[in-house]
Amino acid sequence: MIIPIRCFSCGKPIGHLWESFQERSLKGEDKKKILDSLGLDRYCCRAMLIGHVDLIDTAAQFKKF
């Protein structure tokens, strides 16, 4: 739902990189170049950003009253 603060596998902080990754990928920049420039070398950290699906808006529709 929300991007994790740290990578599940290695524990590297990645939460602060999500906004810049999302902005640059929406502009059409190559994802590999974005991840390289953000300093994400490990495949586990790369997978956390590439595989993330933002579902917070969908889940917010079903809140309890």
Buried (B, 14 or more C-beta within 10 A) or exposed (E): EEBEEEBEEEEBEBEEBBEEBBEBBEEEEEEEEBBEEBEBEEEBBBBBBBEBEEEEEEEEEEEEE
